Amino acid sequence: MPKKKRSNTIIGKYMPYYYAGASLDFNLIHIDQDYAKANGLPGIILQGMCTMALTAKHLIDNGNPAQLRSIKVRFLNPVLPEDELVFDSVTKGPDVSVIVKNQNGGRVLKGKATLK
């Protein structure tokens, strides 16, 4: 029987800056409002790898990261600071599918993973 799970998280105002420091991803679309807007974005956006990491956190329930054998995602729309993300996943045996939406119901990521 498939197991469904839902969780959510709010993206902090400064998370793109913190993640830039941790990942060394200082692309200006993540840390400079004017630059991001000049390049067609509504403002700075969260790094995709941070969104994927939050998705992995949802998948393993903050447990042992070794539970995650593989993850494959597709980024659909940008995540903005102060967005609330809703993670919905369905587990069938070791296989998991996941959809991540923002507070407006817009899909920001979809993916598949395999757990041990």
SENUVEX-264364 format. One record per residue (C-alpha): x, y, z. Coordinates in steps of 0.05 Angstrom, whole numbers, plus 5000, padded with zeros to 4 digits. Each point is the difference from the previous one (the first is absolute). Example, Ala and Ser with C-alpha at 12.3 -4.5 7.8 and 13.67 -1.06 7.14 Angstrom:
% residues 2
[[5246; 4910; 5156]] [[5027; 5069; 4987]] 
***
This chain:
% residues 116
[[5000; 5000; 5000]] [[5029; 5069; 4981]] [[5018; 5045; 5058]] [[4985; 5074; 4993]] [[5037; 5054; 5038]] [[4995; 5076; 5003]] [[5044; 5051; 5034]] [[5013; 5074; 4991]] [[5054; 5051; 5013]] [[5005; 5075; 4995]] [[5060; 5027; 4962]] [[5033; 5052; 5045]] [[5013; 5069; 4974]] [[5076; 4989; 5004]] [[5003; 4927; 4979]] [[5029; 5015; 4930]] [[5056; 5039; 5033]] [[5015; 4945; 5051]] [[4998; 4947; 4946]] [[5046; 5042; 4956]] [[5052; 5000; 5055]] [[4993; 4926; 5014]] [[5001; 4978; 4928]] [[5045; 5054; 4971]] [[4944; 5014; 4948]] [[5005; 5076; 4997]] [[4962; 5007; 4935]] [[4971; 5070; 5004]] [[4929; 4977; 4986]] [[5002; 4970; 5071]] [[5029; 5059; 5038]] [[4989; 5066; 4962]] [[4928; 5025; 4993]] [[5016; 5051; 4946]] [[5039; 4950; 4958]] [[4945; 4947; 5007]] [[4946; 5049; 4978]] [[5043; 5026; 4942]] [[5002; 4928; 4976]] [[4925; 4989; 4999]] [[4989; 4971; 5070]] [[4953; 5028; 5052]] [[5059; 5006; 5048]] [[5053; 4954; 5027]] [[4985; 4926; 4996]] [[5020; 4940; 5042]] [[5054; 4955; 4971]] [[4971; 4938; 4967]] [[5047; 4956; 5039]] [[4972; 5028; 5065]] [[4930; 4983; 4977]] [[5024; 4930; 4982]] [[5033; 4993; 5069]] [[4935; 5020; 5034]] [[4965; 4947; 4958]] [[5050; 4947; 5021]] [[4989; 5021; 5073]] [[4926; 4987; 4991]] [[5013; 4932; 4968]] [[5044; 4974; 5057]] [[4960; 5031; 5057]] [[5064; 5032; 5028]] [[5026; 4929; 5009]] [[5064; 4969; 4975]] [[5021; 5030; 4933]] [[5025; 4932; 4979]] [[4927; 4981; 4992]] [[5000; 5039; 4935]] [[5029; 4957; 4944]] [[4983; 5047; 4943]] [[4961; 5062; 4984]] [[4982; 5031; 4933]] [[4962; 5066; 4996]] [[4975; 5049; 4950]] [[4996; 5073; 5020]] [[4935; 5031; 4974]] [[4997; 5071; 5029]] [[5043; 5044; 5044]] [[4994; 5000; 5075]] [[4999; 5068; 5033]] [[5021; 5020; 5070]] [[4939; 4997; 5047]] [[4965; 4948; 4956]] [[4967; 4943; 5037]] [[5016; 4934; 4967]] [[4954; 4940; 5005]] [[5033; 4932; 4987]] [[4954; 4943; 4980]] [[5029; 4931; 4989]] [[4974; 4930; 4986]] [[5043; 4940; 5019]] [[4991; 4932; 4967]] [[5053; 4953; 5028]] [[5068; 5033; 4991]] [[4974; 5048; 4945]] [[4975; 5069; 5017]] [[4969; 5054; 4956]] [[4997; 5071; 5026]] [[4968; 5066; 4980]] [[5018; 5066; 5033]] [[4952; 5059; 4995]] [[5002; 5071; 5026]] [[4946; 5034; 5041]] [[4962; 5018; 4937]] [[4997; 4927; 4976]] [[5053; 5013; 4946]] [[5044; 4939; 4989]] [[5074; 5016; 5012]] [[5031; 4930; 4997]] [[4982; 4929; 4982]] [[5043; 4940; 5011]] [[5011; 4927; 5013]] [[5045; 4966; 5051]] [[5020; 4932; 5023]] [[5007; 4984; 5074]] [[5035; 4942; 5034]] 
***
